[in-house]
């Protein structure tokens, strides 16, 4: 195998994409194709990195999948070290810490490229993300110099200890304590952590404990510290090859210089690290979904029933097309947000922020989009895996076929990095809080929609250009969200946080709308670059997604409204919702057959 090293490549700096929206601002402002980054704009070097990652997974990981799942001693560690040697762990870090100083898009490309490595993907993501980034973002200069170079190279492996038996989503409810020793040289940690990925063989752990019983604080704990032990490997439903153990601390002596960040400010570490982790999870699940789709296409072509390939059956084509539509849409949403984060980081650095401050600021700015991507990406992989098993039929239930492993391994993604329920609640919670702080002007936009509800509908479309109809649909979807969310805030006021069902319905409306708009913008940009005749299948994808999303948005809107409104108010808003989610009749069957036929012709995901 010819080995490519990332540090041999020369990268063209990412160019700004034009008008940069604030996080969440897509809901109230229009975007243009020119201001949208799409994966077709990867540089030649970025494509080489993606190809290198794919080569690594296909040649180094897939051939030993069974050995990984049996947890062959030292195997996972050796693979991580080999990946580190090829620069796959160090892309995000500056050169002074042994990194390669690459941009956010390149870092995301690496995560995507390694995303279908099953348990290996989980281990390397945990190491490169939550296992390393807390020290880089919040560590002192001495801590960074000591730990980051070895973590970036793969010489040391990192892990992250936040979850406890009684505190999962309620991370700040942790019971692990830290007390300063009598001589003032150590903090003595007491407690336990659970579900620690890489825990069985990691060298460095970011662990959270409460100083003096109430000051939630981060600590850097090294393997071998006195009073630090670990439990046996957990037996899990999926990702069986990833090390998952409990950690135990009994007067564990952590030097005071290993406090991470400020005493009592551990929540800033815990919550900020999750933003990029959520986005990266979407990147990994996107590649996982592509891989599962490819398995399904290949099986459908080769499997014969009733004297013909099952790929010829309309029911199978419908499944394959829906899988491809959602994969393409997820790609569109992912790289649109990644480019925003990269442009924001560059802008903050240009304004005088340090690299770490800029990275954290950019991730926080687009925390809403990161939550959207986490939900959509994890549910995309679950959907594709489930349909893949169905296409495989009885064979899909057999361990002899890899799709069964995809199915088992995919399930965890909806749980970690914040459950999808928590992320749905965060989407609206963060949006409303930004509106209250003046960061988003939702009030005027919601009032404009409310005023429009009481006026005579205008069915004319002043925009007669290409895709004008689809753009109008997206605009109306946003109005539907503003109408429902505005009414919910007005009616429920301070009790809105207790109406979680309503919040999740509105979040689902937002997810569908953000993904639909991202897909349309990608199509528009591809049309500008390649011409309308050369994007007919992509147009099928976008129109199919929007057509199906309209019904989902309508249903979620109705369910939310029905939960808090009644009488004439409810009747008027139902009429408005119907108006805002109305789309023209569309022959989705024929469009999806064209999409499926392309998959079958190319024998793989072809878009």
Helices and strands as residue ranges (DSSP letters): G 6-8, G 25-27, G 33-35, G 39-41, H 44-56, I 57-61, G 62-64, H 65-69, H 75-85, G 95-97, H 104-113, H 119-128, H 133-138, H 141-153, E 158-161, G 171-173, E 177-180, E 186-197, E 204-211, E 215-222, E 228-230, E 244-255, G 256-258, E 259-260, H 266-302, E 304-305, E 308-309, G 310-312, H 314-350, H 355-365, H 367-392, G 393-397, H 402-410, G 411-414, H 420-436, H 442-453, H 468-492, G 493-498, H 500-530, G 532-535, H 536-564, H 567-580, H 588-602
